[in-house]
Amino acid sequence: CIRDRVLCPTRELAAQVAENFDTYAKHLKLTKALLIGGVSFKEQDAAIDRGVDVLIATPGRLLDHFERGKLILSDVKVMVVDEADRMLDMGFIPDIERIFGMTNPLTRQTLFFSATMAPEIERITNTFLSAPARIEVARQATTSETITQGVVMFKASRRDREASEKRKLLRTLIDNEGDKCTNAIIFCNRKMDVDVVAKSLKKYGYDGSPIHGDLEQSHRTKTLDAFRDGSLRFLVASDVAARGLDVPNVSHVFNFDVPSHAEDYVHRIGRTGRAGRDGTAMMICVPKDEKNLADIERLVQNEIPRLENPLKSAKPEKVKDSGEEKKYTGRSRRSSKSDDSQAKVSE
């Protein structure tokens, strides 16, 4: 009989919650099951058949098990929705409504957790909550005082060179941080750009790998584990890695793109400066993203310090090719177009 259920928006966050459950419940006679997509049903079915006290799941996989007749949720006493604003803003609402409908509203307690909660999302929560009590540890959308923030206002020399020059700016920002940048998460808005940026970093000799929702779960888990244990220096990510993931020693966060949703900025840079440690968050803002930057500053109620564009004084790069370093002299117009076309194909 399942007593408690925890819903998470991403597989990685659900797996982290499960790991923490094992730690905190080490001396308790409580059992749990982790239900996430991208892995076999077999082990999950076996765990459910044995009976569990706590179910930790992503919405899609939980509904898959319910439709296969594996779950009865009418006796759930506590329903936890983690990263509630993202859960209600990612197209999960129909799934959430179905899941809530499987439980008894008279006997369950519902808890929503989030570091940010936009007013329009907060109104949606009234559909699921009745006369809720609101508890705040700090003002919502607050950025940690241990994080040094900055943004480079960047305009490319030509529109067709914006992507390549922006990647060069990222590498220069990394280089200028020197030994202070022990590792970093680099956030992009689009999955296509995650792949392109990761490939570009590797080309120039930087140890980076991509993680986003279109990759196989085994690959995502392997990449995240490598970043956590220090064998991978740069994690190039979509917002799949922005919510709740706890990697204590991330020295830097680079926002290659200004987030489309202001709340995501708070979550992204919150991956650094954790547990009282110092952290650094840098962002690249192109002219078309200035409105999004203004939205972020309005949300956090602070102006993000402007940084000087380091490309103006940057030295020529060296690119690794077949194990040998060659001086980078820039691409011709033809090769630039070829690079852009390859990026479009990878999308």
C-alpha positions as CSV (number, residue, x, y, z in Angstrom):
1,C,0.0,0.0,0.0
2,I,1.6,3.3,-1.1
3,R,1.4,5.9,1.6
4,D,3.5,8.8,0.1
5,R,4.2,9.9,-3.4
6,V,6.8,12.3,-4.7
7,L,6.4,13.7,-8.3
8,C,9.4,15.3,-10.0
9,P,9.7,16.9,-13.5
10,T,12.9,15.2,-14.6
11,R,14.4,11.7,-14.3
12,E,17.6,13.1,-12.8
13,L,15.8,14.9,-10.1
14,A,13.6,11.9,-9.2
15,A,16.8,9.7,-9.0
16,Q,18.4,12.3,-6.7
17,V,15.3,12.3,-4.4
18,A,15.5,8.5,-4.3
19,E,19.2,8.6,-3.3
20,N,18.5,11.1,-0.5
21,F,15.6,8.9,0.7
22,D,18.0,6.0,1.0
23,T,20.3,8.2,3.1
24,Y,17.6,9.7,5.4
25,A,15.6,6.4,5.8
26,K,18.7,4.3,6.4
27,H,17.6,3.3,10.0
28,L,13.8,3.2,9.2
29,K,11.8,0.3,8.0
30,L,10.5,2.2,4.9
31,T,10.7,1.0,1.3
32,K,10.6,3.0,-1.9
33,A,10.3,2.6,-5.6
34,L,11.7,4.9,-8.3
35,L,9.6,5.1,-11.4
36,I,11.3,7.0,-14.3
37,G,11.3,6.7,-18.1
38,G,14.1,5.5,-20.2
39,V,14.8,2.4,-18.2
40,S,13.2,-1.1,-18.1
41,F,9.8,-1.7,-16.5
42,K,11.0,-5.1,-15.2
43,E,12.9,-3.9,-12.0
44,Q,10.2,-1.3,-11.4
45,D,7.5,-3.9,-11.6
46,A,9.4,-6.1,-9.1
47,A,9.7,-3.3,-6.6
48,I,6.0,-2.4,-6.8
49,D,5.0,-6.1,-6.4
50,R,7.0,-6.3,-3.2
51,G,5.1,-3.3,-1.9
52,V,6.4,0.1,-1.2
53,D,5.8,2.9,1.3
54,V,7.1,5.8,-0.8
55,L,6.8,6.2,-4.6
56,I,9.1,8.6,-6.3
57,A,8.3,9.2,-10.0
58,T,8.0,11.3,-13.0
59,P,4.4,11.8,-14.2
60,G,4.6,9.9,-17.5
61,R,6.1,6.7,-16.1
62,L,3.8,6.7,-13.1
63,L,0.8,6.8,-15.4
64,D,2.3,4.0,-17.6
65,H,2.4,1.7,-14.5
66,F,-1.1,2.8,-13.5
67,E,-2.5,2.0,-16.9
68,R,-0.8,-1.5,-16.8
69,G,-2.7,-2.2,-13.6
70,K,0.3,-2.1,-11.3
71,L,-0.7,0.8,-9.0
72,I,-3.5,1.6,-6.7
73,L,-3.2,5.1,-5.3
74,S,-6.4,5.6,-3.4
75,D,-4.7,5.2,-0.1
76,V,-2.0,7.8,-0.6
77,K,-1.7,10.0,2.5
78,V,0.9,12.5,1.4
79,M,1.3,13.9,-2.2
80,V,4.5,15.9,-2.8
81,V,5.0,17.9,-6.0
82,D,8.6,19.0,-6.4
83,E,9.6,22.0,-8.5
84,A,5.9,22.7,-8.7
85,D,6.1,25.7,-11.0
86,R,7.9,23.8,-13.6
87,M,5.6,20.8,-13.3
88,L,2.6,23.1,-14.0
89,D,4.4,24.9,-16.8
90,M,5.8,22.0,-18.9
91,G,2.6,20.6,-20.3
92,F,2.3,18.3,-17.3
93,I,-1.1,19.7,-16.2
94,P,-3.3,17.0,-17.8
95,D,-1.1,14.3,-16.3
96,I,-1.1,16.0,-12.9
97,E,-4.9,16.3,-13.0
98,R,-5.2,12.6,-13.8
99,I,-2.8,11.6,-11.0
100,F,-4.6,13.8,-8.4
101,G,-7.8,12.2,-9.6
102,M,-6.5,8.8,-8.5
103,T,-6.1,9.8,-4.9
104,N,-8.7,10.6,-2.2
105,P,-8.8,14.4,-1.6
106,L,-10.3,13.9,1.8
107,T,-7.4,11.8,3.2
108,R,-4.4,13.1,1.4
109,Q,-2.1,16.0,2.3
110,T,-0.6,17.9,-0.7
111,L,2.7,19.7,-0.6
112,F,4.1,21.9,-3.4
113,F,7.8,22.9,-3.3
114,S,9.6,25.4,-5.5
115,A,12.1,28.2,-5.2
116,T,10.0,30.3,-7.7
117,M,6.3,30.6,-8.3
118,A,5.1,33.0,-10.9
119,P,1.6,34.5,-10.2
120,E,-0.1,32.8,-13.1
121,I,1.3,29.4,-11.9
122,E,0.3,30.1,-8.4
123,R,-3.3,30.6,-9.6
124,I,-3.2,27.1,-11.1
125,T,-2.2,25.6,-7.8
126,N,-5.6,26.6,-6.4
127,T,-7.1,23.9,-8.6
128,F,-5.2,21.3,-6.6
129,L,-5.0,22.9,-3.1
130,S,-7.6,23.9,-0.6
131,A,-6.9,26.8,1.8
132,P,-3.1,26.1,1.7
133,A,-0.6,27.4,4.2
134,R,2.3,29.2,2.6
135,I,5.8,28.8,4.1
136,E,8.8,30.8,2.9
137,V,12.4,30.2,3.9
138,A,13.4,33.3,2.0
139,R,11.8,35.7,-0.5
140,Q,11.0,33.7,-3.6
141,A,13.3,34.2,-6.6
142,T,16.2,35.2,-4.4
143,T,19.7,34.6,-5.7
144,S,22.3,33.5,-3.2
145,E,24.7,36.2,-1.9
146,T,27.6,33.8,-2.3
147,I,27.2,33.9,-6.1
148,T,29.1,36.6,-8.1
149,Q,27.0,37.5,-11.1
150,G,27.8,39.2,-14.4
151,V,26.5,39.5,-18.0
152,V,28.4,40.4,-21.2
153,M,26.3,42.4,-23.6
154,F,27.4,40.9,-26.9
155,K,26.8,42.0,-30.5
156,A,28.4,40.0,-33.3
157,S,30.4,41.5,-36.1
158,R,27.8,40.0,-38.6
159,R,24.5,38.2,-38.1
160,D,25.8,35.1,-39.8
161,R,28.7,35.0,-37.5
162,E,26.8,35.4,-34.2
163,A,26.7,31.7,-33.3
164,S,30.5,31.1,-33.9
165,E,31.5,34.3,-32.2
166,K,29.3,33.6,-29.3
167,R,31.0,30.3,-28.8
168,K,34.4,31.9,-29.0
169,L,33.2,34.4,-26.3
170,L,32.2,31.5,-24.1
171,R,35.7,29.9,-24.4
172,T,37.3,33.2,-23.7
173,L,35.3,33.7,-20.5
174,I,36.3,30.2,-19.4
175,D,40.0,30.9,-20.1
176,N,39.9,34.2,-18.3
177,E,38.7,32.5,-15.1
178,G,41.8,30.3,-15.2
179,D,42.2,28.0,-12.2
180,K,39.2,29.5,-10.5
181,C,37.0,27.6,-13.0
182,T,37.4,24.1,-11.7
183,N,34.2,22.9,-13.4
184,A,31.1,24.5,-14.8
185,I,27.6,23.9,-16.1
186,I,26.9,25.7,-19.4
187,F,23.2,26.2,-20.0
188,C,21.6,26.6,-23.5
189,N,18.0,27.2,-24.3
190,R,17.7,24.7,-27.2
191,K,18.8,21.1,-27.3
192,M,20.3,21.7,-30.7
193,D,22.6,24.4,-29.2
194,V,23.6,22.0,-26.3
195,D,24.9,19.6,-28.8
196,V,26.7,22.2,-31.0
197,V,28.3,24.0,-28.0
198,A,29.5,20.6,-26.5
199,K,31.0,19.6,-29.9
200,S,32.7,23.0,-30.2
201,L,34.2,22.8,-26.7
202,K,35.6,19.3,-27.5
203,K,37.0,20.6,-30.8
204,Y,39.0,23.3,-29.0
205,G,40.3,20.9,-26.3
206,Y,37.8,21.5,-23.5
207,D,36.5,18.5,-21.6
208,G,32.7,18.9,-22.1
209,S,29.7,16.7,-22.8
210,P,26.0,17.4,-23.5
211,I,22.9,16.4,-21.4
212,H,19.3,17.0,-22.5
213,G,16.0,15.3,-22.8
214,D,16.5,13.7,-26.2
215,L,19.5,11.6,-25.1
216,E,19.3,8.1,-23.9
217,Q,18.8,7.8,-20.1
218,S,21.8,5.7,-19.8
219,H,23.9,8.3,-21.5
220,R,22.4,11.1,-19.3
221,T,23.1,9.2,-16.1
222,K,26.7,8.4,-17.2
223,T,27.4,12.0,-18.1
224,L,25.9,13.4,-14.8
225,D,27.9,10.8,-12.8
226,A,31.1,11.8,-14.5
227,F,30.4,15.5,-13.8
228,R,29.7,14.7,-10.1
229,D,32.8,12.7,-9.6
230,G,35.0,15.3,-11.3
231,S,36.1,13.3,-14.3
232,L,34.1,15.6,-16.6
233,R,34.9,19.4,-16.3
234,F,32.1,21.0,-18.4
235,L,28.5,19.9,-18.4
236,V,26.6,21.5,-21.4
237,A,22.9,21.3,-20.5
238,S,19.4,22.2,-21.2
239,D,17.1,23.1,-18.3
240,V,16.9,19.4,-17.5
241,A,19.9,20.1,-15.2
242,A,18.6,23.4,-13.8
243,R,16.1,22.1,-11.4
244,G,17.0,20.8,-8.0
245,L,20.2,18.8,-9.0
246,D,22.7,19.0,-6.2
247,V,26.3,18.9,-7.2
248,P,28.0,20.7,-4.3
249,N,31.2,21.8,-5.8
250,V,30.2,23.6,-9.1
251,S,32.5,26.6,-9.3
252,H,30.8,28.3,-12.3
253,V,27.6,28.5,-14.2
254,F,27.7,30.0,-17.8
255,N,24.4,31.0,-19.4
256,F,25.2,30.7,-23.0
257,D,21.7,31.9,-23.6
258,V,19.6,34.3,-21.6
259,P,16.7,32.0,-20.2
260,S,13.3,32.6,-21.9
261,H,11.6,32.4,-18.5
262,A,13.1,34.7,-15.8
263,E,12.5,32.0,-13.1
264,D,14.9,29.7,-14.9
265,Y,17.7,32.1,-14.3
266,V,17.3,31.7,-10.5
267,H,17.3,27.9,-10.8
268,R,20.3,27.8,-13.2
269,I,22.7,29.9,-11.2
270,G,21.6,28.1,-8.1
271,R,23.7,25.1,-9.2
272,T,26.7,27.1,-8.0
273,G,27.4,28.8,-4.7
274,R,25.7,26.0,-2.8
275,A,26.0,25.2,1.0
276,G,27.7,28.5,1.7
277,R,30.4,28.1,-1.0
278,D,31.4,30.9,-3.3
279,G,30.2,30.6,-6.9
280,T,30.3,32.6,-10.2
281,A,27.5,33.0,-12.8
282,M,28.2,34.6,-16.1
283,M,25.7,35.2,-18.9
284,I,26.0,36.2,-22.6
285,C,23.2,38.5,-23.8
286,V,22.7,39.2,-27.5
287,P,20.5,42.2,-28.6
288,K,17.4,40.0,-29.2
289,D,17.6,38.7,-25.6
290,E,17.7,42.1,-23.8
291,K,14.0,42.0,-23.0
292,N,14.5,38.6,-21.3
293,L,17.4,40.1,-19.4
294,A,15.2,43.0,-18.2
295,D,12.6,40.4,-17.0
296,I,15.2,38.6,-15.0
297,E,16.4,41.8,-13.3
298,R,12.9,42.7,-12.5
299,L,12.3,39.3,-10.9
300,V,15.4,39.2,-8.8
301,Q,15.1,43.0,-8.0
302,N,18.7,43.7,-8.8
303,E,20.7,44.8,-11.8
304,I,23.1,42.2,-13.0
305,P,26.6,43.8,-13.3
306,R,27.8,44.3,-16.9
307,L,31.1,42.7,-17.8
308,E,33.5,44.0,-20.4
309,N,33.6,41.9,-23.6
310,P,36.9,40.0,-23.4
311,L,37.0,39.3,-27.1
312,K,38.3,42.8,-27.7
313,S,41.6,41.9,-26.2
314,A,41.6,38.1,-26.8
315,K,44.6,36.3,-28.3
316,P,44.2,34.0,-31.3
317,E,42.9,30.6,-30.3
318,K,44.6,27.2,-30.9
319,V,42.4,24.4,-32.1
320,K,43.2,20.7,-31.7
321,D,43.0,18.7,-34.9
322,S,44.0,15.0,-35.0
323,G,46.1,15.4,-31.9
324,E,48.1,18.4,-33.2
325,E,47.5,22.0,-32.3
326,K,47.1,24.5,-35.2
327,K,46.7,28.2,-34.9
328,Y,43.1,29.2,-35.4
329,T,42.8,31.9,-38.0
330,G,39.0,32.0,-38.4
331,R,36.7,30.5,-41.0
332,S,36.0,31.7,-44.5
333,R,32.5,32.8,-45.4
334,R,32.0,29.4,-47.1
335,S,33.1,27.4,-44.0
336,S,30.9,29.6,-41.8
337,K,27.9,28.7,-43.9
338,S,28.8,25.1,-43.8
339,D,29.0,25.2,-40.0
340,D,25.6,26.8,-39.7
341,S,24.1,24.2,-42.1
342,Q,25.5,21.4,-40.0
343,A,24.0,22.9,-36.9
344,K,20.6,23.0,-38.6
345,V,20.9,19.3,-39.6
346,S,21.8,18.3,-36.0
347,E,18.6,20.0,-34.8
